[in-house]
Amino acid sequence: MTRSILAPALRSKLDTGDAQFVQNCSDMLEQLAEIDELLDEAAGGGGESRMERHRSRGKLPIRERIANVLDPDSPFLEISPLAGYDSDYALGGGMVVGIGVIAETECVIMGNDPTVLAGALTPYASKKWMRAIEIARDNRIPYISFVESAGGDLRVETGDNGRRRVQTDHFAESGRFFYEMIELSKLEVPTVCVVFGSSTAGGAYQPGLSDYTIMVKEQSKMFLAGPPLVKMATGEDSDDETLGGAEMHANVSGSGDYFAEDEVDALRLCREVVSHLNWRKPGPSPRFTPDVPLYEPNELLGIVSRDLVKPVDVRDVIVRITDGSRFEEFKPQWGASLVCGWASIHGYPVGLLGNNGVLYPDSAQKAAHFIQLCNQIDTPLVFLQNITGYMVGKDFESDGIIKKGSQMINAVTSSTVPHLTVTIGSSYGAGTYGMSGRAFGNRFTFLWPAAKIAVMGPKQIAGVMSLVRRGQAARAGVEFDEEEDAKTVEMVEEIQEKGSLALAATGAISDDGIIDPRDTRDVLGMCLSVVRNRPIEGTDGYGVFRL
Amino acid sequence: MSGPFDSVLVANRGEIARRIFRTARSVGLRCIAVFVEADAGAPFVTEADEAVRLDHGYLDGRAIIAAAVATGAKAVHPGYGFLAENAEFAQSVIDAGLVWVGPAPEVMAAMGDKIAAKRVAAAAGVPSLVSSNDPTSSDEVGFPMLVKASAGGGGKGMRLVESLDELAEAVASAQREAGSSFGDDTVFLERYVAKSRHIEIQILGDSHGNLVHLGERECSIQRRHQKIIEESPSPVVDAAMRTEMGEAALRLAREMGYESAGTVEFLVDDKTREFFFLEVNTRIQVEHPVTEEVTGIDIVREQLRIASGEPLGFEQHDISFDGHAIEARLCAEDPTLGFLPATGTLHAFEPSTEPQVRWDSGVVAGSVVGVDFDPMLAKVIATGATRSVAAAKLALALERLHLGGVVTNREFLVSALRDPVFLAGDATTDFVDNHTPVLALPAGAADRACIAAAMWLQHQNRSNDHRWAFAPSNWRNARLPSERVQLQLAGADACRTIGYKRGRDGVFITDDGAWVRVHGVNESGIDIEVDGRRSFTRVSHVRDVMYVQTATGTVTITVVPRFAVPGHDVPGGGLTAPMPGSILEVRISLGDHVVAGQTLLILEAMKMEHHIAAPFDGKVTDVGVSVGDQVDNGALLLTIEQPDPTDSDRGGQ
């Protein structure tokens, strides 16, 4: 039986003939075109010549490996495709991570791109890898790794003075991946590793710690130390194939479970392994009528302005992503700067929270109330972030903005239903946290191209720092150089602005990627399906609410 | 015995059984079928109200009569072929107290003898070719002449003799053939008319002495002595000639006291338009529908009425002839292999629906076409105001037929129906030998068919997604290579790879740059637009084979598995059986070196020998069969290894 929530379709007041709307659309398409170019670049991995050399060895590029393991014509939701943006590393970071359907099973796939530094682990690849493991663990979906990696990136980075500016990572702390892989297995999350190339030293543990290992004839190599290191360590002469070739591991050591004739055959075996997992999803199937929204998803292009300054009614987004544009709004007259209520997306029931301006004490309390209600009924939450923060000022401090904002953050933190976050516009300060930002254990975070994420707006940061400098000058009794300050303000504003852009955030893998606003409904649908690989259960406990 | 009856057993199979049931039901008769094991899955069996198994074939008259008695059938209709012209069987039916739907056994017996028939014709004043029953005396007949078997048919026991010195040998050989084929070696001599046509007149007679004719039919094209295209009226018969021939046929019928439906065959001299009596067929003819279409008279219904003792409901002047009807016989046979019968499962069979196109078929989608019976699948009859309109409609109907799984003469028929010689009405008996059918697909049709197949598969794949069913096909938020599917078009040498990506607007762009829009898909096909050309393309999909309709017929496309399982593929030099059959001879043994073109073994199938030759030079590394083995279509027979092993990698991506 199919049914739907009984609330009627919401009416959108968006004027698609409005000049601002038209301008927003063309700005958005421009930003999407820029992203498209970057995605093309990322797909090129280490560049054409390396790609050619890889192919000339009869090997498939990582993206072809992935395309061939997926169920034909099925979607692929890539995670952080633009990792490493504006860095010294190749766009994408030398690793592809994504969620796809293999043998009707949602799996997270991580694959080294051997055309980038021979698949060595760049800092970006490491972070992506951890994210892949996290997705597998949080959502309880099988973890598939396509390994072809030179191992750690042994190059040392130093600043101008020969020292690193920040040094909080150390080898002693590394290896968490291996711990995590066994953790996955303990959680009954299957781990399947296809070794496409050499997988040495630490790399060898990746197949070693997987539930299933597939090796490719005359191509996969797996050893703790390669022939040169063996020679150095023990003086023994050896060659790749006898030391750690697929045949040896399949026939002698038993470290390879499946022996593939070639890469395509390895992908076939990988699909076969997933097909036998007998994967069952504990979460309920979509139970509501998944009728399309009454409003054109294409119009999502024109809702936010490039500078994010023009006001947005988040309901204009909601009606373009929910089934039949239906939305049952909770407390519409109270705490109106936070819009929340129930809807379904592709048949999956959700609780939606969106911002119509800054968070006031009452809107924060409303959010805390709503999050608790959704936890009571085991309903996933979707956060549509467009938030400049919690309201500041005398009246609001005395109204308890800290305590009421904390109530909201407590509810968000304690909530155990899956959280999906889409930053459609701004995401500043504690607003980022309250609206379930990346650090708040949400399952997926996506950005619209115009999104900005920072501790506060560039103007505010630059202005605050200017005020501080002015105070310091006054205390020191020196004359304040207005001209110099104006220059500094401008520079700080520019740097802060750039650092807050969606591309900067996504380049740092502080989200799962930038999406085309028109895809919002489908991306949420895929995520809502993925989260159902684990039972959806609301929390039965919260931190102490400061009341 | 005659009189009203409430049920009829059809002592036949296939299309004629279904055709008789159709009329019998329309006049309220219960329908009983008989069937043999090979027909157990045939539609006529399940469509009958009851069907009785025959253990010894359709010629077992005793069992058929027993079936009629057991099921309470009151009448027996023999159809054509099998026992239809067996006077002894007819008599047994009557003796069993059943109604025989056909002429009296005595009449059948008399007409079965060509010499006796000629005598009757003479008595009725119907001209026949000068003939002599004395095969040693040629004076009366003159040359050229034919030596013919008295009990003959189908060209058997027939010899053309140009001069006296050939006569003795021809008579001897005709007698041998007649003796072995019909159990009667009586032959006679008959004058031979070099340029001639066979034209036949359909007659109906009731038990009250009423007799009418329904005009003529002409067989335009035949192959291997079997008709494949027939029509009514004949392009060379005008109203006066029709009346003249019709009256001659009726005189003959009156002379023998003919009841039921029959056909009087004449030979017409192409030059003089003189006609000569040849023989009488005392049954319903395969090609009877063309007469029904131009006269509007249901011949089977008249047979049933006559058998029940009713008088004909009309007289000669009530009968009019409207338009032109042409019938084509769609057969499971391979025109490129000398019309060798073909077998297989008819995975797709869906006649087109056009007004005034009639399909009398014995099969449905899923029917198995075996070697036991005549390979005719269906008769297709098109009627139009003129002969050219009828021919055009028939050709189009055949092209629009959705058909797959078995090789047929469809393309040959279409090509013949559009041949200028045929359209001019000049086709003679040698037409097939001189006609080279155009069988190739029009340019681009194969590409479009493959794209349609790829899009169909794409849709199936999306329909089978139980996880992200809502997401658009091939959805990506970043970049992955094109979705690819490998297809093997029947008759083509190489596989085709169709690669495509789907754009946000729903348009698929193939790796070759074609723009493809899928407007809709249902269980019968796909509404697809390729570079601005749109059509609803009928598709049948059985396991890994797809039958895709094109403007000129159906193409067969095999989906190449995405992943080859090592060791499961046929070895590179493997030779497989081209059709089911038995191994007659094995000329090589393991380890032999063979050269390209050398016959390796001989397969006997459909009563013909097929030589399996080496495709290249090499060494025999495996022989999987020995003499006498029965092999299925596609069975691996032997393997040859090329001397220079290029050790090709298995394909795939």
HADDOCK unambig.tbl for C-alpha pairs under 7 A between the chains (distance, minus, plus):
assign (segid A and resid 39 and name CA) (segid B and resid 478 and name CA) 6.03 0.50 0.50
assign (segid A and resid 39 and name CA) (segid B and resid 479 and name CA) 6.74 0.50 0.50
assign (segid A and resid 43 and name CA) (segid B and resid 479 and name CA) 6.08 0.50 0.50
assign (segid A and resid 63 and name CA) (segid B and resid 480 and name CA) 5.54 0.50 0.50
assign (segid A and resid 63 and name CA) (segid B and resid 481 and name CA) 6.72 0.50 0.50
assign (segid A and resid 64 and name CA) (segid B and resid 480 and name CA) 6.88 0.50 0.50
assign (segid A and resid 64 and name CA) (segid B and resid 481 and name CA) 6.07 0.50 0.50
assign (segid A and resid 67 and name CA) (segid B and resid 480 and name CA) 6.21 0.50 0.50
assign (segid A and resid 67 and name CA) (segid B and resid 481 and name CA) 6.61 0.50 0.50
assign (segid A and resid 72 and name CA) (segid B and resid 461 and name CA) 6.49 0.50 0.50
assign (segid A and resid 73 and name CA) (segid B and resid 458 and name CA) 6.14 0.50 0.50
assign (segid A and resid 73 and name CA) (segid B and resid 461 and name CA) 6.45 0.50 0.50
assign (segid A and resid 73 and name CA) (segid B and resid 462 and name CA) 6.65 0.50 0.50
assign (segid A and resid 73 and name CA) (segid B and resid 473 and name CA) 5.47 0.50 0.50
assign (segid A and resid 73 and name CA) (segid B and resid 474 and name CA) 4.55 0.50 0.50
assign (segid A and resid 73 and name CA) (segid B and resid 483 and name CA) 6.52 0.50 0.50
assign (segid A and resid 74 and name CA) (segid B and resid 462 and name CA) 6.86 0.50 0.50
assign (segid A and resid 74 and name CA) (segid B and resid 473 and name CA) 6.12 0.50 0.50
assign (segid A and resid 74 and name CA) (segid B and resid 474 and name CA) 5.35 0.50 0.50
assign (segid A and resid 74 and name CA) (segid B and resid 475 and name CA) 6.95 0.50 0.50
assign (segid A and resid 75 and name CA) (segid B and resid 471 and name CA) 6.89 0.50 0.50
assign (segid A and resid 75 and name CA) (segid B and resid 473 and name CA) 6.69 0.50 0.50
assign (segid A and resid 75 and name CA) (segid B and resid 474 and name CA) 5.12 0.50 0.50
assign (segid A and resid 75 and name CA) (segid B and resid 475 and name CA) 4.40 0.50 0.50
assign (segid A and resid 75 and name CA) (segid B and resid 476 and name CA) 5.83 0.50 0.50
assign (segid A and resid 76 and name CA) (segid B and resid 475 and name CA) 6.44 0.50 0.50
assign (segid A and resid 76 and name CA) (segid B and resid 476 and name CA) 5.33 0.50 0.50
assign (segid A and resid 77 and name CA) (segid B and resid 476 and name CA) 6.24 0.50 0.50
assign (segid A and resid 77 and name CA) (segid B and resid 477 and name CA) 6.06 0.50 0.50
assign (segid A and resid 78 and name CA) (segid B and resid 477 and name CA) 6.33 0.50 0.50
assign (segid A and resid 78 and name CA) (segid B and resid 478 and name CA) 6.29 0.50 0.50
assign (segid A and resid 81 and name CA) (segid B and resid 478 and name CA) 6.66 0.50 0.50
assign (segid A and resid 104 and name CA) (segid B and resid 465 and name CA) 6.78 0.50 0.50
assign (segid A and resid 104 and name CA) (segid B and resid 466 and name CA) 6.86 0.50 0.50
assign (segid A and resid 104 and name CA) (segid B and resid 467 and name CA) 6.64 0.50 0.50
assign (segid A and resid 264 and name CA) (segid B and resid 653 and name CA) 6.09 0.50 0.50
assign (segid A and resid 265 and name CA) (segid B and resid 563 and name CA) 6.88 0.50 0.50
assign (segid A and resid 268 and name CA) (segid B and resid 563 and name CA) 6.19 0.50 0.50
assign (segid A and resid 515 and name CA) (segid B and resid 477 and name CA) 6.83 0.50 0.50
assign (segid A and resid 522 and name CA) (segid B and resid 471 and name CA) 6.01 0.50 0.50
assign (segid A and resid 526 and name CA) (segid B and resid 468 and name CA) 6.23 0.50 0.50
